[in-house]
Amino acid sequence: MAGIGKQINTMLSRVEVNASHCPQLTRDLQITQYAQYLCNGKNPGYIYNEAVPLCYKIDSDPRTVVESVSFCGESGGHLLQIDTDRKQKLVENLRLEGTATHRIDGIKIGGKWKFLDGTPITQVYWYPGEPGRTDLDDLSIGLRVGHHGKWDDIFATASQGKYAQYLCSGKSPGYIYNETVPVCYKIDSDPRTLVEAVSFCGESGGHLLQIDTERKQILVEIFRLEETESILKYRIDGKKIGGKWTFVDGTPITQFYWYPGEPADNFIDSSIGLRVGYHGKWDDVSATYLHGTICEKDIRFN
Protein backbone atom coordinates (compact mmCIF):
# COMPACT_ATOMS: atom_id res chain seq x y z
CA MET A 1 0.00 0.00 0.00
CA ALA A 2 1.18 3.49 -0.78
CA GLY A 3 3.10 5.27 1.94
CA ILE A 4 3.90 2.27 4.13
CA GLY A 5 7.61 2.35 3.32
CA LYS A 6 7.88 6.02 4.33
CA GLN A 7 5.90 5.43 7.51
CA ILE A 8 8.09 2.46 8.41
CA ASN A 9 11.19 4.63 7.94
CA THR A 10 9.63 7.19 10.27
CA MET A 11 8.97 4.45 12.79
CA LEU A 12 12.54 3.20 12.37
CA SER A 13 13.89 6.61 13.38
CA ARG A 14 11.50 6.71 16.30
CA VAL A 15 12.67 3.31 17.48
CA GLU A 16 16.31 4.35 17.24
CA VAL A 17 15.63 7.38 19.42
CA ASN A 18 13.22 5.94 21.98
CA ALA A 19 14.45 2.35 22.17
CA SER A 20 18.18 2.67 21.63
CA HIS A 21 18.71 0.69 24.80
CA CYS A 22 16.62 -2.29 23.56
CA PRO A 23 18.11 -5.41 22.00
CA GLN A 24 18.05 -5.64 18.18
CA LEU A 25 15.42 -8.39 18.35
CA THR A 26 13.03 -6.12 20.23
CA ARG A 27 13.66 -3.33 17.76
CA ASP A 28 12.99 -5.58 14.75
CA LEU A 29 9.83 -6.93 16.36
CA GLN A 30 8.49 -3.43 16.94
CA ILE A 31 9.12 -2.50 13.31
CA THR A 32 7.42 -5.67 12.04
CA GLN A 33 4.40 -5.18 14.27
CA TYR A 34 4.06 -1.57 13.20
CA ALA A 35 4.35 -2.54 9.53
CA GLN A 36 1.63 -5.15 10.04
CA TYR A 37 -0.58 -2.53 11.66
CA LEU A 38 -0.03 -0.10 8.77
CA CYS A 39 -0.81 -2.91 6.34
CA ASN A 40 -4.13 -4.16 7.70
CA GLY A 41 -4.94 -2.13 10.79
CA LYS A 42 -7.65 -0.17 9.02
CA ASN A 43 -8.00 -2.37 5.95
CA PRO A 44 -8.95 -5.95 6.89
CA GLY A 45 -7.92 -8.58 4.41
CA TYR A 46 -4.43 -7.26 3.74
CA ILE A 47 -1.47 -9.46 4.67
CA TYR A 48 2.03 -8.25 5.47
CA ASN A 49 4.91 -10.34 4.16
CA GLU A 50 8.09 -9.34 5.95
CA ALA A 51 10.52 -11.14 3.62
CA VAL A 52 9.65 -9.12 0.50
CA PRO A 53 8.48 -6.82 2.24
CA LEU A 54 4.96 -6.43 0.84
CA CYS A 55 1.43 -5.62 1.94
CA TYR A 56 -1.09 -7.42 -0.29
CA LYS A 57 -4.68 -8.65 -0.50
CA ILE A 58 -6.30 -11.30 -2.71
CA ASP A 59 -9.93 -10.97 -3.79
CA SER A 60 -11.70 -13.46 -6.07
CA ASP A 61 -14.64 -11.31 -7.21
CA PRO A 62 -14.57 -10.85 -11.03
CA ARG A 63 -13.68 -7.32 -12.23
CA THR A 64 -12.39 -5.53 -15.31
CA VAL A 65 -9.00 -3.87 -14.99
CA VAL A 66 -10.69 -0.49 -14.38
CA GLU A 67 -12.90 -1.98 -11.70
CA SER A 68 -9.88 -3.69 -10.12
CA VAL A 69 -7.93 -0.43 -9.97
CA SER A 70 -10.92 1.25 -8.31
CA PHE A 71 -11.38 -1.65 -5.87
CA CYS A 72 -7.75 -1.53 -4.73
CA GLY A 73 -7.84 2.25 -4.53
CA GLU A 74 -10.80 2.18 -2.13
CA SER A 75 -8.48 0.67 0.51
CA GLY A 76 -5.58 3.00 -0.30
CA GLY A 77 -3.82 0.45 -2.49
CA HIS A 78 -3.18 -0.38 -6.13
CA LEU A 79 -2.91 -3.50 -8.27
CA LEU A 80 0.07 -5.64 -7.28
CA GLN A 81 3.11 -4.45 -9.21
CA ILE A 82 5.62 -7.26 -9.65
CA ASP A 83 8.83 -5.32 -10.13
CA THR A 84 11.22 -7.48 -8.09
CA ASP A 85 12.19 -11.16 -8.03
CA ARG A 86 11.06 -11.34 -4.41
CA LYS A 87 7.50 -10.34 -5.29
CA GLN A 88 7.44 -12.88 -8.09
CA LYS A 89 8.66 -15.65 -5.78
CA LEU A 90 5.92 -14.69 -3.33
CA VAL A 91 3.10 -15.01 -5.89
CA GLU A 92 4.54 -18.33 -7.07
CA ASN A 93 3.82 -19.64 -3.57
CA LEU A 94 0.31 -18.19 -3.30
CA ARG A 95 -2.61 -20.61 -3.39
CA LEU A 96 -5.03 -18.81 -5.65
CA GLU A 97 -8.64 -19.97 -5.56
CA GLY A 98 -11.97 -19.07 -7.09
CA THR A 99 -11.92 -17.12 -10.33
CA ALA A 100 -9.82 -18.50 -13.16
CA THR A 101 -7.37 -15.56 -13.20
CA HIS A 102 -6.39 -12.85 -10.70
CA ARG A 103 -5.36 -9.45 -12.03
CA ILE A 104 -2.04 -7.80 -11.23
CA ASP A 105 -0.56 -4.51 -12.50
CA GLY A 106 0.33 -4.51 -16.19
CA ILE A 107 -1.29 -3.51 -19.51
CA LYS A 108 -0.34 -3.66 -23.18
CA ILE A 109 -0.16 -0.24 -24.85
CA GLY A 110 1.00 0.20 -28.42
CA GLY A 111 2.36 -3.31 -28.47
CA LYS A 112 4.43 -2.79 -25.32
CA TRP A 113 3.83 -4.00 -21.77
CA LYS A 114 3.78 -1.30 -19.08
CA PHE A 115 2.64 -0.82 -15.52
CA LEU A 116 -0.45 1.33 -15.12
CA ASP A 117 1.68 4.34 -14.15
CA GLY A 118 3.36 4.15 -17.57
CA THR A 119 6.61 2.57 -16.41
CA PRO A 120 7.89 -0.02 -18.93
CA ILE A 121 7.95 -3.60 -17.66
CA THR A 122 11.52 -4.79 -18.15
CA GLN A 123 11.39 -8.12 -16.32
CA VAL A 124 8.61 -10.55 -17.23
CA TYR A 125 7.60 -13.90 -15.77
CA TRP A 126 5.28 -15.40 -18.40
CA TYR A 127 3.92 -18.92 -18.16
CA PRO A 128 5.22 -21.10 -21.04
CA GLY A 129 3.30 -20.23 -24.20
CA GLU A 130 2.22 -16.83 -22.87
CA PRO A 131 1.47 -14.14 -23.86
CA GLY A 132 -0.76 -15.89 -26.36
CA ARG A 133 -2.65 -12.95 -27.88
CA THR A 134 0.17 -11.22 -29.74
CA ASP A 135 -2.16 -9.50 -32.22
CA LEU A 136 -4.33 -7.71 -29.63
CA ASP A 137 -3.82 -4.60 -27.52
CA ASP A 138 -6.75 -4.66 -25.06
CA LEU A 139 -4.77 -6.81 -22.68
CA SER A 140 -3.59 -6.82 -19.10
CA ILE A 141 -1.67 -9.26 -16.88
CA GLY A 142 -3.12 -11.89 -14.60
CA LEU A 143 -2.15 -14.92 -12.56
CA ARG A 144 -4.15 -17.95 -13.63
CA VAL A 145 -5.05 -20.64 -11.12
CA GLY A 146 -2.77 -23.60 -11.86
CA HIS A 147 0.01 -21.55 -13.47
CA HIS A 148 1.86 -21.29 -10.14
CA GLY A 149 2.35 -17.53 -10.19
CA LYS A 150 3.56 -17.26 -13.79
CA TRP A 151 1.91 -14.57 -15.88
CA ASP A 152 -0.94 -14.84 -18.35
CA ASP A 153 -2.30 -12.19 -20.74
CA ILE A 154 -6.01 -11.52 -20.16
CA PHE A 155 -8.58 -9.11 -21.54
CA ALA A 156 -8.63 -5.73 -19.80
CA THR A 157 -12.25 -4.82 -20.48
CA ALA A 158 -13.99 -8.05 -19.54
CA SER A 159 -14.10 -9.75 -16.16
CA GLN A 160 -12.65 -13.24 -16.38
CA GLY A 161 -15.86 -14.72 -15.00
CA LYS A 162 -17.96 -13.21 -17.78
CA TYR A 163 -15.41 -14.14 -20.44
CA ALA A 164 -15.26 -17.71 -19.15
CA GLN A 165 -19.05 -17.88 -19.25
CA TYR A 166 -18.95 -16.74 -22.86
CA LEU A 167 -16.36 -19.37 -23.74
CA CYS A 168 -18.42 -21.96 -21.88
CA SER A 169 -21.88 -21.36 -23.33
CA GLY A 170 -21.56 -18.67 -26.01
CA LYS A 171 -21.52 -21.15 -28.88
CA SER A 172 -22.79 -24.17 -26.99
CA PRO A 173 -26.21 -23.47 -25.41
CA GLY A 174 -26.99 -25.48 -22.30
CA TYR A 175 -23.54 -25.32 -20.73
CA ILE A 176 -23.16 -23.66 -17.33
CA TYR A 177 -19.96 -22.12 -15.96
CA ASN A 178 -19.20 -22.67 -12.28
CA GLU A 179 -16.51 -20.20 -11.30
CA THR A 180 -15.65 -21.78 -7.96
CA VAL A 181 -14.47 -25.14 -9.29
CA PRO A 182 -14.01 -23.84 -12.07
CA VAL A 183 -15.83 -26.07 -14.58
CA CYS A 184 -18.05 -25.72 -17.64
CA TYR A 185 -20.71 -28.45 -17.68
CA LYS A 186 -24.05 -29.49 -19.17
CA ILE A 187 -26.65 -31.95 -17.92
CA ASP A 188 -28.82 -33.74 -20.48
CA SER A 189 -31.57 -36.22 -19.65
CA ASP A 190 -31.92 -37.93 -23.03
CA PRO A 191 -31.10 -41.66 -22.73
CA ARG A 192 -27.76 -42.76 -24.22
CA THR A 193 -25.24 -45.61 -24.06
CA LEU A 194 -21.66 -44.78 -23.07
CA VAL A 195 -20.54 -44.57 -26.69
CA GLU A 196 -23.49 -42.34 -27.57
CA ALA A 197 -22.83 -40.11 -24.54
CA VAL A 198 -19.19 -39.63 -25.52
CA SER A 199 -20.28 -38.70 -29.05
CA PHE A 200 -22.99 -36.34 -27.77
CA CYS A 201 -20.56 -34.37 -25.59
CA GLY A 202 -18.00 -34.30 -28.39
CA GLU A 203 -20.48 -32.63 -30.75
CA SER A 204 -20.34 -29.49 -28.59
CA GLY A 205 -16.56 -29.59 -28.12
CA GLY A 206 -16.78 -31.33 -24.77
CA HIS A 207 -16.37 -34.72 -23.13
CA LEU A 208 -18.00 -36.65 -20.31
CA LEU A 209 -17.58 -34.91 -16.96
CA GLN A 210 -14.29 -36.07 -15.49
CA ILE A 211 -14.35 -35.91 -11.71
CA ASP A 212 -10.64 -35.59 -11.04
CA THR A 213 -10.74 -33.04 -8.22
CA GLU A 214 -12.54 -32.84 -4.90
CA ARG A 215 -14.12 -29.55 -6.00
CA LYS A 216 -15.84 -31.22 -8.94
CA GLN A 217 -17.13 -33.94 -6.64
CA ILE A 218 -18.49 -31.38 -4.18
CA LEU A 219 -20.24 -29.67 -7.09
CA VAL A 220 -22.03 -32.81 -8.31
CA GLU A 221 -23.10 -33.57 -4.75
CA ILE A 222 -25.29 -30.45 -4.82
CA PHE A 223 -26.75 -31.17 -8.29
CA ARG A 224 -30.48 -31.72 -8.38
CA LEU A 225 -30.57 -34.45 -10.98
CA GLU A 226 -33.97 -34.94 -12.53
CA GLU A 227 -35.60 -38.36 -12.61
CA THR A 228 -37.68 -39.01 -15.72
CA GLU A 229 -39.78 -41.96 -16.86
CA SER A 230 -36.72 -43.49 -18.51
CA ILE A 231 -33.76 -41.93 -16.65
CA LEU A 232 -32.59 -42.64 -13.11
CA LYS A 233 -28.85 -42.25 -13.63
CA TYR A 234 -26.52 -39.82 -15.41
CA ARG A 235 -23.26 -40.81 -17.03
CA ILE A 236 -19.90 -39.26 -16.09
CA ASP A 237 -16.42 -40.19 -17.31
CA GLY A 238 -15.13 -43.56 -16.13
CA LYS A 239 -15.10 -47.21 -17.18
CA LYS A 240 -13.67 -50.50 -15.97
CA ILE A 241 -11.06 -52.16 -18.20
CA GLY A 242 -9.20 -55.31 -17.18
CA GLY A 243 -10.38 -54.93 -13.62
CA LYS A 244 -9.14 -51.34 -13.32
CA TRP A 245 -11.09 -48.10 -13.40
CA THR A 246 -9.90 -45.48 -15.86
CA PHE A 247 -11.22 -42.35 -17.52
CA VAL A 248 -12.22 -42.74 -21.15
CA ASP A 249 -8.85 -41.29 -22.26
CA GLY A 250 -7.07 -44.12 -20.41
CA THR A 251 -5.92 -42.12 -17.37
CA PRO A 252 -6.20 -44.25 -14.20
CA ILE A 253 -8.78 -43.07 -11.67
CA THR A 254 -7.03 -42.71 -8.31
CA GLN A 255 -9.72 -41.06 -6.19
CA PHE A 256 -13.18 -42.60 -5.92
CA TYR A 257 -16.46 -41.32 -4.48
CA TRP A 258 -18.65 -44.43 -4.48
CA TYR A 259 -22.04 -44.57 -2.81
CA PRO A 260 -22.00 -47.04 0.13
CA GLY A 261 -22.22 -50.59 -1.25
CA GLU A 262 -20.98 -49.53 -4.70
CA PRO A 263 -19.57 -50.63 -7.04
CA ALA A 264 -21.82 -53.69 -7.12
CA ASP A 265 -19.84 -55.20 -10.02
CA ASN A 266 -22.95 -56.54 -11.70
CA PHE A 267 -21.73 -55.80 -15.23
CA ILE A 268 -18.87 -56.96 -17.43
CA ASP A 269 -18.91 -53.57 -19.19
CA SER A 270 -19.06 -51.28 -16.16
CA SER A 271 -18.92 -47.51 -16.40
CA ILE A 272 -19.67 -44.75 -13.88
CA GLY A 273 -22.88 -42.84 -13.30
CA LEU A 274 -24.61 -40.64 -10.76
CA ARG A 275 -27.91 -42.10 -9.55
CA VAL A 276 -30.76 -39.78 -8.59
CA GLY A 277 -30.99 -39.95 -4.79
CA TYR A 278 -27.34 -40.87 -4.28
CA HIS A 279 -26.45 -37.18 -3.76
CA GLY A 280 -23.58 -37.18 -6.23
CA LYS A 281 -21.93 -40.37 -5.03
CA TRP A 282 -20.90 -42.80 -7.74
CA ASP A 283 -22.71 -45.89 -9.02
CA ASP A 284 -21.43 -48.49 -11.48
CA VAL A 285 -23.63 -48.75 -14.57
CA SER A 286 -23.55 -50.80 -17.74
CA ALA A 287 -21.90 -49.15 -20.72
CA THR A 288 -24.73 -50.36 -22.97
CA TYR A 289 -27.69 -49.28 -20.81
CA LEU A 290 -29.43 -45.99 -21.56
CA HIS A 291 -28.76 -43.16 -19.08
CA GLY A 292 -28.62 -39.38 -18.96
CA THR A 293 -25.36 -37.53 -19.64
CA ILE A 294 -23.24 -34.89 -17.89
CA CYS A 295 -20.78 -33.20 -20.24
CA GLU A 296 -17.76 -31.03 -19.48
CA LYS A 297 -16.10 -28.54 -21.80
CA ASP A 298 -12.54 -27.37 -21.20
CA ILE A 299 -12.16 -23.59 -21.03
CA ARG A 300 -9.20 -22.26 -23.02
CA PHE A 301 -8.53 -18.52 -22.81
CA ASN A 302 -6.12 -18.45 -25.74
N, C-alpha and C positions, 0 to 999 in steps of 0.2 A: 504494500500500500504506500502511496505517496507520502513522503515526509518522515517515515519511520526511521530511516538511516540517520537523518539530521537530528531527530529527537533522541536516538540512542547515543549519538555523539555528545549531545548535551548532557544526557544522563551519565555518560562516561566521565566527563569533566567533574560532574557533581560528586560522583563516587570517589574520584581521586582526591577531591578536597575534603569531603566529609567522612570518608572511610579509609583514609590513608594508613590507618593503623590496623586495618583488617587484613587477614590472609587473602592471597590471590583467589582462592577458591570461593570465599565469601563474596568477593568483588565480582567474579564472573557470574555467580549465581544471581546476584542482584541485577546485573545487566540483562541476563537471560529472562528473568521474571518480568522485568520492565518491558523488554521487547515483546514478550508474550502478551502482556497487558495492552500494549499499543496495537498489537495485531488483532486481538479479538475481544478486548475489553468492552468496546461499545458496538462491536460488529460480530455477533455470534455466527459461528460457522467457519470462520477463518482459523487456519492452523499455522503455527510458527515453526519453521524448520531451522534449527540453529546452525546446522552444518553448511547450508548454502551461503548465507542465511536468506530466508524467504518467508513471506507471509502470503498464504494462498487459500483459496476456497474453491471447492468443486460443486457445481450445481448441474443436475441432469435435465432440467426443463429445456425443451427445444426453443431456440431463438435464432433470428438472423444475426449477422455480425453487428448491425446497428443496434438491435435490441440487446445483444450481449454487452456492447460497450456501455449502453445506458444502465443495464443491470449492475455491472461492476461499479460504475460511477456512483450509483446510489449509496454505496457503502464506502465511498472514498477511494475506490480502487480502480483498476484498469485490467484489460485482458492480460493474461500471463505472457510476459515477453521473455522468450528463451534466448538470452544473449550471452550465456556462459555454459561451459560444459557441466558445471555443477547443477544448474537448473535442469539441463537435459537428463542427467543421471537421476535426478529426483523424479521426473515424470515417468521415466522408464520403470520405476519401482512403484508407481501409483497403481491401485486396483480400480480402474474405471468401470462404472456400472451404468445401467440404464440406457440412455440414448446411444445410438450407434457411434457418434463422434462428438467429441468435446472441443469447443473452439478455444484457440489461443491467439495471441497477437500475430498478425501477419496477413497481408493482402497482396494481390498481384495487380500492379499498375503499369500500363505501357509495356507489358511483357517482363517486368522486373518485380521481384519480391521485396517488399518493404514492410517495416513495422508501421503501425497506424500513425505514428508521429512523423513519418516520412523518412526515417533512417533506413538505409539499405540493409538488408539482411545478408551478412557476409559468411556466416556459418550455418549450414543447413543440416538437418537430421532426418531426411526422408526415409520412409519405409521402402524396401526394394520395389521397384516398379512405379514409384511415385516421384514427382507429380505426374498424374496420368492424363490430365486435360491440357495439353500443351497449346492447343489452338484457341483457348478461351481466356478471358480477362476478368470475368466476374467471379473471382476465386479468393478464398482465404485459406488459412491453415487450421487444421484440426488434429486431434489425437483420436484415432479410431480404436474402439474396444477390440482387443486382440492383437493390436500392432505394437504392444509393449512400449508405448511412449514415442515411437517413431512417427514422423509427420505424414499427413495425408492432405491432398488439396480438396477442398469442399466448396460448394457454392456459397457465396456471400449473402445472397438475397433470399435464400430459402432456408427455413429451419430444417435440420436433418430429418426430424420426425415426419414432416410433411413431404419431403422429397422421397423418403423411404416408402411412405404410403403410396406415392405416385408410382414408384418403381414396382411396388407390390401389386397394386390393383389397377393402375392406369390403363393397361392394355389387356388385363386379365380379370374381368368382372367376377366377383365372388370371393376373391382373396381378401384377407384381413391382415393388417400389420399390427403385431404386438410389440411395442417398443421396449418393454421391460426385458423380454427374453434375450435378444429380439428375434422374431420369427415372422415369416409371411406364410399364412396357411389358408386352406379352404376345406370346408366340410361339405360332402355331397352324399345324399342318401340313396342315390340310384344303385341298385344291386349290381355287383361286378365280381368276377373271379380275380385272383391276384394278378394274372397277366393283363386282364382288362383294366384293372385299377392302375397299374404301372403305365399303361398306354394312355389312359385318361389324364393322369397328372402330366405326362410328358407333352400332351397336346397344348398345354398352357405354359410350357417352359418349366414345369416343376417335376417333382418326384414324390413318392409316398413320404409322409412325415417320418423323419428319422429322429427318434428320441435318443439323443446322444449326450444330453446334458440334464442335470437335475432341474434346471429352469423350465425346460420343455415339458418334463414330466409334471411339474407343479402346474403348468398351464393346462395340460389335458385333464388334470384332476378337477379342474373347475369348469370344464366344458359341460354344457347341458345337451348331451347327445339325444337326438330325437328318435324314438321308436316308431316305426311304421308297420304296416301290415306284413311287410316282407323283410324288414331290416331290424335286427337286434344288436348287430355288431358293426364296427367300422374298422376298416383295414388301416394299419400303419406299416412302416417299413420293418421287415424282419421275416426270416424263414429259416427252417431247420434243414441243414444239409449234412449228411454223414454223421448225424448225431450231434452236430454243433449248430448253434444259433448264429446267424450272420445277417447283416443288412444285405439288401438286394445287390449292392455293388461288391459284395464279397468281404467287406470289413467285419471282423469278428465283433459280436456284441459282448461287452464286458460288464455292463451294469444293467440289471434286470429289475422290473417293477411289477412282478406277477401278482395277481389277485390270490389270496390264500387258497391253496388247493390246486392252483395252476402252476405249470402246464399239466393238463390231464393226459397228454400224449395218446390221444385217441385216433390220431391221423398219421399216415405215412408221408403226407405232404403238408406238414404243419407250417403255418405262417402265424403272424401276430395280429391281433385285433383288440379293440376296446369295446367291451360289452356294456350296453346301457344298464346302469345300476351298479356297475363295478367301480364307479367314481374314478375313472382314468387308469385303474390298474389293468395289467395286461391279461389277455386270454389267448390260448392257442386255438387257431381256427384252420380249417382245411383251405388249401390254396385254390381248390376248385369250387368251393361253395360260394354263394352270392352274398356279398356284404356291402355296406356303405364304404366310403373312401375318405381319408383325410390326406390332402396333398400339402406339400411344402414347396415354396419357390425361393431359391437363394437370391438374396439382394446383393447386387453388384453396383457400386457407385461409380465405377469407371465405364 
